[in-house]
Amino acid sequence: RVNASGEVKAFRAENLRPAGELIFEPGDKASIHGLKTEAGQHLNGSMCEVLRYLHDVSRYEVKVGNEIKALKGENLRACPD
């Protein structure tokens, strides 16, 4: 429940995202950037397809080649259609 202007409202988890995060929809194409770990750096610059948003971990499930990864929205850049 969120208190906005003295009014108590209930929101479903799927309607809440971290402030300022880009919103991707299933099927959107994106490029991966900003991964800093050794395991993730090789993915920087790769294209991916957004599969869904994982609310419990605040990440997007994306398909990169034949692999499925869970990435933060800040590590994805929208690609024009």
Backbone as JSON Lines, residues from 0, in Angstrom:
{"i":0,"aa":"R","n":[0.84,-1.19,0.0],"ca":[0.0,0.0,0.0],"c":[0.88,1.24,0.0]}
{"i":1,"aa":"V","n":[0.45,2.22,-0.73],"ca":[1.2,3.46,-0.87],"c":[0.31,4.6,-0.42]}
{"i":2,"aa":"N","n":[0.86,5.5,0.36],"ca":[0.12,6.65,0.82],"c":[0.43,7.83,-0.09]}
{"i":3,"aa":"A","n":[-0.52,8.21,-0.93],"ca":[-0.34,9.33,-1.86],"c":[-1.4,10.38,-1.54]}
{"i":4,"aa":"S","n":[-0.97,11.56,-1.13],"ca":[-1.88,12.65,-0.8],"c":[-2.88,12.27,0.3]}
{"i":5,"aa":"G","n":[-2.41,11.49,1.29],"ca":[-3.27,11.11,2.39],"c":[-4.21,9.96,2.08]}
{"i":6,"aa":"E","n":[-4.18,9.48,0.85],"ca":[-5.06,8.4,0.43],"c":[-4.26,7.1,0.36]}
{"i":7,"aa":"V","n":[-4.81,6.04,0.86],"ca":[-4.15,4.74,0.81],"c":[-4.63,4.0,-0.43]}
{"i":8,"aa":"K","n":[-3.67,3.55,-1.23],"ca":[-3.99,2.83,-2.46],"c":[-3.2,1.54,-2.5]}
{"i":9,"aa":"A","n":[-3.76,0.53,-3.12],"ca":[-3.08,-0.75,-3.29],"c":[-2.68,-0.9,-4.75]}
{"i":10,"aa":"F","n":[-1.44,-1.33,-4.98],"ca":[-0.92,-1.53,-6.32],"c":[-0.47,-2.97,-6.48]}
{"i":11,"aa":"R","n":[-0.67,-3.51,-7.66],"ca":[-0.16,-4.84,-7.97],"c":[1.33,-4.72,-8.25]}
{"i":12,"aa":"A","n":[2.1,-5.72,-7.85],"ca":[3.56,-5.69,-8.02],"c":[3.96,-5.49,-9.47]}
{"i":13,"aa":"E","n":[3.21,-6.07,-10.41],"ca":[3.59,-5.94,-11.82],"c":[3.42,-4.53,-12.36]}
{"i":14,"aa":"N","n":[2.78,-3.64,-11.59],"ca":[2.62,-2.25,-12.01],"c":[3.67,-1.33,-11.4]}
{"i":15,"aa":"L","n":[4.6,-1.89,-10.66],"ca":[5.64,-1.09,-10.01],"c":[7.01,-1.44,-10.59]}
{"i":16,"aa":"R","n":[7.78,-0.43,-10.87],"ca":[9.16,-0.6,-11.36],"c":[10.02,0.44,-10.66]}
{"i":17,"aa":"P","n":[11.33,0.2,-10.57],"ca":[12.2,1.22,-10.0],"c":[12.09,2.53,-10.77]}
{"i":18,"aa":"A","n":[12.15,3.65,-10.07],"ca":[12.02,4.97,-10.69],"c":[13.06,5.17,-11.78]}
{"i":19,"aa":"G","n":[12.62,5.68,-12.92],"ca":[13.51,6.0,-14.01],"c":[13.89,4.83,-14.91]}
{"i":20,"aa":"E","n":[13.47,3.63,-14.57],"ca":[13.83,2.48,-15.38],"c":[13.04,2.47,-16.68]}
{"i":21,"aa":"L","n":[13.74,2.19,-17.79],"ca":[13.05,2.03,-19.07],"c":[12.14,0.82,-18.99]}
{"i":22,"aa":"I","n":[11.05,0.87,-19.69],"ca":[10.12,-0.25,-19.69],"c":[10.19,-0.95,-21.03]}
{"i":23,"aa":"F","n":[10.54,-2.21,-20.99],"ca":[10.59,-3.04,-22.19],"c":[9.42,-4.02,-22.16]}
{"i":24,"aa":"E","n":[8.92,-4.34,-23.32],"ca":[7.82,-5.29,-23.45],"c":[8.35,-6.58,-24.08]}
{"i":25,"aa":"P","n":[7.69,-7.72,-23.82],"ca":[8.12,-8.96,-24.48],"c":[8.19,-8.78,-25.99]}
{"i":26,"aa":"G","n":[9.29,-9.25,-26.57],"ca":[9.49,-9.13,-28.01],"c":[10.34,-7.93,-28.41]}
{"i":27,"aa":"D","n":[10.54,-6.97,-27.49],"ca":[11.4,-5.82,-27.79],"c":[12.83,-6.29,-28.0]}
{"i":28,"aa":"K","n":[13.52,-5.61,-28.9],"ca":[14.94,-5.87,-29.15],"c":[15.75,-4.83,-28.38]}
{"i":29,"aa":"A","n":[16.87,-5.27,-27.82],"ca":[17.73,-4.36,-27.06],"c":[19.18,-4.77,-27.25]}
{"i":30,"aa":"S","n":[20.07,-3.84,-26.91],"ca":[21.5,-4.18,-26.89],"c":[21.95,-4.13,-25.43]}
{"i":31,"aa":"I","n":[22.91,-4.96,-25.13],"ca":[23.41,-5.09,-23.76],"c":[24.64,-4.2,-23.61]}
{"i":32,"aa":"H","n":[24.71,-3.5,-22.49],"ca":[25.87,-2.64,-22.22],"c":[26.08,-2.52,-20.72]}
{"i":33,"aa":"G","n":[27.27,-2.13,-20.33],"ca":[27.57,-1.8,-18.94],"c":[27.78,-2.96,-18.0]}
{"i":34,"aa":"L","n":[27.88,-4.18,-18.52],"ca":[28.16,-5.31,-17.62],"c":[29.64,-5.28,-17.26]}
{"i":35,"aa":"K","n":[29.93,-5.42,-15.97],"ca":[31.3,-5.23,-15.5],"c":[32.0,-6.51,-15.06]}
{"i":36,"aa":"T","n":[31.23,-7.56,-14.76],"ca":[31.88,-8.79,-14.31],"c":[32.58,-9.47,-15.47]}
{"i":37,"aa":"E","n":[33.56,-10.27,-15.14],"ca":[34.28,-11.0,-16.18],"c":[33.32,-11.9,-16.96]}
{"i":38,"aa":"A","n":[32.39,-12.52,-16.24],"ca":[31.44,-13.41,-16.89],"c":[30.46,-12.65,-17.79]}
{"i":39,"aa":"G","n":[30.17,-11.4,-17.48],"ca":[29.19,-10.63,-18.25],"c":[29.76,-9.75,-19.33]}
{"i":40,"aa":"Q","n":[31.04,-9.36,-19.22],"ca":[31.62,-8.41,-20.16],"c":[31.53,-8.87,-21.61]}
{"i":41,"aa":"H","n":[31.61,-10.16,-21.85],"ca":[31.56,-10.64,-23.23],"c":[30.2,-10.42,-23.87]}
{"i":42,"aa":"L","n":[29.17,-10.13,-23.05],"ca":[27.83,-9.88,-23.59],"c":[27.63,-8.42,-24.02]}
{"i":43,"aa":"N","n":[28.49,-7.52,-23.53],"ca":[28.36,-6.1,-23.89],"c":[28.39,-5.95,-25.41]}
{"i":44,"aa":"G","n":[27.42,-5.21,-25.94],"ca":[27.31,-5.0,-27.38],"c":[26.44,-6.03,-28.08]}
{"i":45,"aa":"S","n":[26.06,-7.09,-27.38],"ca":[25.22,-8.13,-27.98],"c":[23.78,-7.66,-28.08]}
{"i":46,"aa":"M","n":[23.09,-8.18,-29.09],"ca":[21.67,-7.92,-29.25],"c":[20.91,-9.01,-28.5]}
{"i":47,"aa":"C","n":[19.75,-8.64,-27.96],"ca":[18.93,-9.62,-27.25],"c":[17.46,-9.32,-27.49]}
{"i":48,"aa":"E","n":[16.63,-10.29,-27.14],"ca":[15.19,-10.14,-27.22],"c":[14.62,-10.24,-25.81]}
{"i":49,"aa":"V","n":[13.79,-9.28,-25.42],"ca":[13.18,-9.29,-24.1],"c":[12.07,-10.34,-24.08]}
{"i":50,"aa":"L","n":[12.12,-11.22,-23.07],"ca":[11.12,-12.26,-22.92],"c":[10.04,-11.85,-21.91]}
{"i":51,"aa":"R","n":[10.47,-11.33,-20.76],"ca":[9.53,-10.9,-19.73],"c":[10.25,-10.14,-18.63]}
{"i":52,"aa":"Y","n":[9.47,-9.51,-17.75],"ca":[10.03,-8.81,-16.6],"c":[9.87,-9.7,-15.38]}
{"i":53,"aa":"L","n":[10.94,-9.88,-14.63],"ca":[10.93,-10.7,-13.42],"c":[10.77,-9.78,-12.22]}
{"i":54,"aa":"H","n":[9.55,-9.64,-11.72],"ca":[9.25,-8.69,-10.66],"c":[9.99,-8.99,-9.37]}
{"i":55,"aa":"D","n":[10.15,-10.26,-9.05],"ca":[10.76,-10.61,-7.76],"c":[12.23,-10.2,-7.67]}
{"i":56,"aa":"V","n":[12.91,-10.05,-8.81],"ca":[14.33,-9.66,-8.8],"c":[14.57,-8.36,-9.56]}
{"i":57,"aa":"S","n":[13.51,-7.72,-10.05],"ca":[13.61,-6.44,-10.79],"c":[14.6,-6.53,-11.96]}
{"i":58,"aa":"R","n":[14.47,-7.58,-12.74],"ca":[15.32,-7.78,-13.91],"c":[14.48,-8.24,-15.09]}
{"i":59,"aa":"Y","n":[15.05,-8.07,-16.27],"ca":[14.41,-8.56,-17.49],"c":[15.03,-9.89,-17.87]}
{"i":60,"aa":"E","n":[14.19,-10.83,-18.22],"ca":[14.67,-12.09,-18.77],"c":[14.81,-11.87,-20.27]}
{"i":61,"aa":"V","n":[16.02,-12.08,-20.78],"ca":[16.3,-11.83,-22.2],"c":[16.93,-13.06,-22.83]}
{"i":62,"aa":"K","n":[16.75,-13.17,-24.14],"ca":[17.37,-14.26,-24.9],"c":[18.52,-13.66,-25.7]}
{"i":63,"aa":"V","n":[19.72,-14.19,-25.44],"ca":[20.93,-13.77,-26.15],"c":[21.45,-15.0,-26.88]}
{"i":64,"aa":"G","n":[21.28,-15.04,-28.18],"ca":[21.64,-16.25,-28.92],"c":[20.76,-17.39,-28.43]}
{"i":65,"aa":"N","n":[21.39,-18.44,-27.92],"ca":[20.64,-19.58,-27.37],"c":[20.57,-19.56,-25.85]}
{"i":66,"aa":"E","n":[21.07,-18.48,-25.23],"ca":[21.11,-18.39,-23.78],"c":[20.0,-17.48,-23.25]}
{"i":67,"aa":"I","n":[19.52,-17.78,-22.05],"ca":[18.55,-16.93,-21.35],"c":[19.29,-16.29,-20.19]}
{"i":68,"aa":"K","n":[19.2,-14.97,-20.07],"ca":[19.87,-14.23,-19.0],"c":[18.86,-13.33,-18.31]}
{"i":69,"aa":"A","n":[19.13,-12.96,-17.07],"ca":[18.31,-12.0,-16.32],"c":[19.17,-10.76,-16.1]}
{"i":70,"aa":"L","n":[18.78,-9.64,-16.72],"ca":[19.58,-8.42,-16.67],"c":[18.77,-7.25,-16.13]}
{"i":71,"aa":"K","n":[19.47,-6.34,-15.47],"ca":[18.84,-5.11,-15.0],"c":[18.49,-4.23,-16.19]}
{"i":72,"aa":"G","n":[17.44,-3.45,-16.05],"ca":[17.03,-2.53,-17.11],"c":[18.13,-1.55,-17.48]}
{"i":73,"aa":"E","n":[18.95,-1.16,-16.51],"ca":[20.03,-0.21,-16.78],"c":[21.11,-0.79,-17.69]}
{"i":74,"aa":"N","n":[21.1,-2.11,-17.88],"ca":[22.08,-2.76,-18.76],"c":[21.51,-3.06,-20.14]}
{"i":75,"aa":"L","n":[20.34,-2.48,-20.44],"ca":[19.72,-2.67,-21.75],"c":[19.47,-1.32,-22.41]}
{"i":76,"aa":"R","n":[19.7,-1.27,-23.71],"ca":[19.38,-0.08,-24.5],"c":[18.41,-0.49,-25.59]}
{"i":77,"aa":"A","n":[17.35,0.29,-25.71],"ca":[16.34,-0.01,-26.72],"c":[16.94,0.11,-28.12]}
{"i":78,"aa":"C","n":[16.56,-0.79,-28.99],"ca":[16.97,-0.74,-30.4],"c":[15.78,-0.32,-31.24]}
{"i":79,"aa":"P","n":[16.0,0.6,-32.19],"ca":[14.89,0.99,-33.05],"c":[14.42,-0.17,-33.9]}
{"i":80,"aa":"D","n":[13.13,-0.2,-34.19],"ca":[12.57,-1.26,-35.02],"c":[12.98,-1.14,-36.46]}
